[in-house]
Amino acid sequence: MLSMQDKQTIIEIVRDVAKTEILPRFRSLTSDAIDTKSGFDDLVTVADVAAEKAMTERFHEALPDALIVGEEAVAEDESVLDLLDSSDLVLIIDPIDGTWNYANGLSTFGVLIAAAYKGETIFGLLYDVVNDDWIETSRGQGTWYVKPNQAPTQIVLSQQATDPSLVGVFSPFLFKDKGHRKSAAETQTKYARVIALRCCCHEYRTMLNGNVDFFISPKPNSWDHAAGILAVQEAGGVVQMLDGRDYQPSVREGMIVVGRSNDVVQSIIKDFNWYNQ
């Protein structure tokens, strides 16, 4: 498993790599330093690749028994995802979450790191590169906001909704099926407000700050969600898949439903019952 020192080492590696590989390239990328993956707006940059390589190498040195699953490695070879079913310690890396924002000069991007053991997330880090602060969480130990040279602050989600009509996070454009995309856009209109930041790190941080009531995603990539989901659960929130399954990092299909309370989650599941039909 992970000791307190192991967790601190992970955090320091992320902070150091952010300073050496990510920040120096921010707003300095040339066109040939940006490429596409699955579509025109699914971007990868030289910074993503360099940061994942540096983190992977340093995590292997610090935790030689850990398996590593990185987003860019998965893009090259999907069989890497099979490591998520391992009973060993697995580190899941999103070297730059919010790459579209990063590549377009927007500051809403971060680093997501999750650790899983026997298929269950046990540690999560949601790191803000620009501001050098983070949210960290460990199973059974709560969720904490941390800023250097300040005492950590525990995060506890209120059960009280922001608005009776609810405020949430999702984008209809994440739904692959055009019919689902239309239904999602129509469902969106019933809520008090719906936002999308194109960055799971900051979308989860927005929820953990108490500013939204729910977060849904039909793309359950572990590198996008494992850390944030554990952080929400440890802060008192509720998470399940739309079809009733418990969330695990190895989940590859289905829709994630995250809420500040069980009442919110059940309300969202009812609103999106068309998804499984």
C-alpha positions as CSV (number, residue, x, y, z in Angstrom):
1,M,0.0,0.0,0.0
2,L,1.1,3.6,0.4
3,S,2.8,5.1,3.4
4,M,2.5,8.8,4.4
5,Q,6.0,9.2,3.0
6,D,5.1,7.5,-0.3
7,K,2.2,10.0,-0.7
8,Q,4.4,13.0,0.0
9,T,7.0,11.7,-2.5
10,I,4.3,11.4,-5.2
11,I,3.2,14.9,-4.5
12,E,6.7,16.3,-4.6
13,I,7.4,14.5,-7.9
14,V,4.3,16.0,-9.5
15,R,5.2,19.5,-8.3
16,D,8.7,19.1,-9.6
17,V,7.7,17.8,-13.0
18,A,5.1,20.5,-13.3
19,K,7.8,23.1,-12.8
20,T,10.2,21.5,-15.2
21,E,8.0,20.0,-18.0
22,I,4.6,21.7,-17.9
23,L,4.8,25.3,-16.8
24,P,7.8,26.3,-19.1
25,R,5.8,25.2,-22.1
26,F,2.6,26.9,-21.2
27,R,1.7,29.5,-23.7
28,S,4.9,28.7,-25.5
29,L,3.8,25.8,-27.7
30,T,4.4,25.9,-31.4
31,S,1.9,24.3,-33.8
32,D,4.1,21.3,-34.4
33,A,4.1,20.7,-30.6
34,I,0.4,19.9,-30.6
35,D,-1.2,16.8,-32.1
36,T,-4.6,15.2,-32.1
37,K,-5.7,11.7,-30.9
38,S,-9.3,10.5,-31.3
39,G,-10.7,13.7,-32.8
40,F,-10.0,17.4,-33.7
41,D,-10.4,18.6,-30.1
42,D,-8.7,15.6,-28.4
43,L,-5.3,17.1,-28.1
44,V,-1.9,15.9,-27.0
45,T,1.2,18.1,-26.6
46,V,4.9,17.5,-26.2
47,A,4.3,18.6,-22.6
48,D,1.8,15.8,-22.0
49,V,4.3,13.2,-23.3
50,A,7.3,14.7,-21.5
51,A,5.5,15.1,-18.2
52,E,4.1,11.5,-18.3
53,K,7.5,10.1,-19.2
54,A,9.2,12.0,-16.3
55,M,6.6,11.1,-13.8
56,T,6.6,7.4,-14.8
57,E,10.4,7.2,-14.5
58,R,10.4,8.9,-11.1
59,F,7.5,6.9,-9.8
60,H,9.3,3.7,-10.8
61,E,12.3,4.8,-8.9
62,A,10.3,5.8,-5.8
63,L,7.9,2.9,-5.9
64,P,9.6,0.1,-7.8
65,D,6.8,-2.4,-7.1
66,A,4.0,-0.2,-8.5
67,L,2.5,-0.6,-11.9
68,I,2.0,2.6,-13.9
69,V,-1.0,3.4,-16.1
70,G,-0.6,6.7,-18.0
71,E,-3.2,8.4,-20.3
72,E,-0.7,8.8,-23.1
73,A,0.6,5.2,-22.7
74,V,-3.1,4.0,-23.0
75,A,-3.5,6.1,-26.2
76,E,-0.6,4.2,-27.7
77,D,-1.6,0.8,-26.4
78,E,-5.1,0.2,-24.8
79,S,-3.9,-3.1,-23.4
80,V,-2.2,-1.1,-20.6
81,L,-5.7,-0.7,-19.2
82,D,-5.6,-4.4,-18.2
83,L,-3.2,-3.4,-15.4
84,L,-6.2,-1.8,-13.6
85,D,-7.5,-5.2,-12.8
86,S,-4.3,-6.1,-11.0
87,S,-4.2,-6.9,-7.3
88,D,-0.9,-4.9,-7.1
89,L,-0.4,-1.2,-6.4
90,V,-1.2,0.8,-9.6
91,L,-0.5,4.5,-10.1
92,I,-2.8,6.1,-12.7
93,I,-1.5,9.3,-14.3
94,D,-3.1,12.1,-16.2
95,P,0.0,14.3,-16.8
96,I,-2.0,17.3,-18.0
97,D,-5.8,17.1,-17.5
98,G,-7.4,19.8,-19.6
99,T,-5.0,19.6,-22.5
100,W,-7.3,21.5,-24.8
101,N,-7.2,24.4,-22.3
102,Y,-3.5,24.1,-21.8
103,A,-2.8,24.1,-25.6
104,N,-5.1,27.1,-26.1
105,G,-3.4,29.2,-23.3
106,L,-6.2,28.8,-20.7
107,S,-5.1,28.3,-17.1
108,T,-7.7,25.7,-16.3
109,F,-5.6,22.5,-16.3
110,G,-4.0,20.3,-13.7
111,V,-2.4,17.0,-12.9
112,L,-4.5,14.0,-11.7
113,I,-2.8,11.1,-9.9
114,A,-4.7,8.1,-8.4
115,A,-3.4,5.0,-6.7
116,A,-5.4,1.8,-6.8
117,Y,-4.8,-1.4,-4.8
118,K,-6.7,-4.6,-5.5
119,G,-8.9,-2.7,-8.0
120,E,-9.9,0.0,-5.5
121,T,-8.8,3.6,-5.4
122,I,-6.8,4.3,-2.2
123,F,-5.2,7.7,-2.9
124,G,-5.9,10.7,-5.1
125,L,-4.2,14.0,-6.0
126,L,-5.8,16.9,-7.9
127,Y,-3.0,19.3,-8.5
128,D,-3.4,22.9,-9.8
129,V,-0.2,23.5,-11.7
130,V,-0.6,27.3,-12.1
131,N,-1.3,28.0,-8.4
132,D,0.8,25.2,-6.9
133,D,-2.0,23.9,-4.6
134,W,-3.8,20.6,-4.4
135,I,-6.5,18.5,-3.1
136,E,-5.4,15.1,-1.7
137,T,-7.4,12.2,-0.4
138,S,-6.9,8.8,1.1
139,R,-9.4,6.1,1.7
140,G,-10.7,6.4,5.2
141,Q,-8.7,9.5,5.9
142,G,-10.8,12.3,4.4
143,T,-10.2,14.9,1.7
144,W,-7.9,17.9,2.3
145,Y,-7.1,21.1,0.6
146,V,-3.3,21.8,0.8
147,K,-1.3,24.9,0.0
148,P,2.4,25.1,0.8
149,N,3.3,26.8,4.1
150,Q,-0.3,26.6,5.3
151,A,-2.1,24.1,7.5
152,P,-4.2,21.6,5.5
153,T,-8.0,22.2,5.5
154,Q,-10.4,19.3,5.6
155,I,-13.1,19.4,3.0
156,V,-16.6,18.2,4.0
157,L,-19.5,18.5,1.5
158,S,-22.7,20.0,2.6
159,Q,-25.8,18.0,2.0
160,Q,-27.7,21.2,1.1
161,A,-28.1,21.7,-2.6
162,T,-26.9,25.0,-4.1
163,D,-30.3,25.6,-5.7
164,P,-33.6,23.5,-5.6
165,S,-33.2,22.9,-9.3
166,L,-29.6,21.8,-8.8
167,V,-26.3,23.1,-10.3
168,G,-24.2,20.5,-12.2
169,V,-21.2,19.7,-14.4
170,F,-21.5,17.9,-17.7
171,S,-21.3,18.5,-21.5
172,P,-23.7,17.0,-24.0
173,F,-20.8,16.8,-26.4
174,L,-19.2,14.0,-24.4
175,F,-22.0,11.7,-25.5
176,K,-21.0,9.8,-28.6
177,D,-24.5,9.0,-29.8
178,K,-26.2,12.0,-31.4
179,G,-29.5,11.0,-30.0
180,H,-28.0,10.9,-26.5
181,R,-26.4,14.2,-27.2
182,K,-29.7,15.8,-28.0
183,S,-31.4,14.2,-24.9
184,A,-28.5,15.4,-22.7
185,A,-28.9,19.0,-24.1
186,E,-32.7,18.9,-23.4
187,T,-32.1,17.5,-19.9
188,Q,-29.6,20.3,-19.2
189,T,-32.4,22.9,-19.4
190,K,-34.2,21.6,-16.3
191,Y,-31.3,22.5,-14.0
192,A,-30.5,25.9,-12.5
193,R,-27.1,25.9,-14.1
194,V,-24.8,23.5,-15.9
195,I,-21.1,24.2,-16.5
196,A,-18.2,22.4,-18.2
197,L,-14.6,23.4,-17.8
198,R,-13.0,20.8,-20.2
199,C,-10.9,19.7,-17.2
200,C,-12.0,17.0,-14.8
201,C,-9.4,18.1,-12.2
202,H,-11.0,21.5,-11.9
203,E,-14.5,20.3,-12.3
204,Y,-14.1,18.0,-9.3
205,R,-12.3,20.8,-7.4
206,T,-15.3,23.0,-8.2
207,M,-17.6,20.4,-6.7
208,L,-15.4,19.9,-3.7
209,N,-15.5,23.6,-3.1
210,G,-19.3,23.3,-2.7
211,N,-20.1,25.2,-5.9
212,V,-22.0,22.5,-7.8
213,D,-24.3,19.7,-6.7
214,F,-23.6,17.0,-9.2
215,F,-21.1,15.8,-11.9
216,I,-21.9,13.3,-14.6
217,S,-19.7,11.8,-17.3
218,P,-20.4,9.1,-20.0
219,K,-16.6,8.7,-20.4
220,P,-15.4,6.9,-17.3
221,N,-11.7,7.0,-18.0
222,S,-9.8,6.1,-14.8
223,W,-7.2,8.9,-15.3
224,D,-10.0,11.5,-15.4
225,H,-12.1,10.3,-12.6
226,A,-10.5,7.9,-10.1
227,A,-8.8,10.6,-8.0
228,G,-11.8,13.0,-8.0
229,I,-14.3,10.3,-7.2
230,L,-12.4,9.2,-4.1
231,A,-12.0,12.8,-3.0
232,V,-15.8,13.3,-3.3
233,Q,-16.6,10.1,-1.4
234,E,-14.2,10.9,1.4
235,A,-15.7,14.4,1.6
236,G,-19.2,12.8,2.2
237,G,-20.5,12.7,-1.4
238,V,-22.0,9.8,-3.2
239,V,-20.9,8.1,-6.4
240,Q,-22.4,5.3,-8.5
241,M,-22.8,4.3,-12.1
242,L,-26.1,5.1,-13.8
243,D,-26.9,1.4,-14.1
244,G,-26.4,0.9,-10.3
245,R,-22.9,-0.5,-10.3
246,D,-20.3,0.8,-7.9
247,Y,-17.6,2.8,-9.5
248,Q,-14.2,1.1,-9.8
249,P,-11.1,2.4,-11.7
250,S,-11.4,-0.6,-14.1
251,V,-14.9,0.5,-15.3
252,R,-14.6,1.2,-19.0
253,E,-18.3,1.7,-20.1
254,G,-21.3,3.5,-18.6
255,M,-22.1,6.8,-17.1
256,I,-20.7,8.1,-13.8
257,V,-23.0,10.0,-11.5
258,V,-21.5,12.0,-8.7
259,G,-23.5,14.0,-6.2
260,R,-23.2,15.9,-2.9
261,S,-25.9,13.6,-1.4
262,N,-27.7,10.4,-2.2
263,D,-30.9,12.4,-2.9
264,V,-29.1,14.3,-5.6
265,V,-27.6,11.2,-7.1
266,Q,-31.0,9.5,-7.2
267,S,-32.6,12.6,-8.8
268,I,-30.0,12.6,-11.5
269,I,-30.4,8.9,-12.2
270,K,-34.1,9.5,-12.7
271,D,-33.5,12.4,-15.0
272,F,-31.1,10.4,-17.2
273,N,-33.0,7.1,-17.3
274,W,-33.2,7.5,-21.1
275,Y,-29.5,6.8,-21.3
276,N,-29.8,3.1,-20.6
277,Q,-32.9,2.6,-22.8
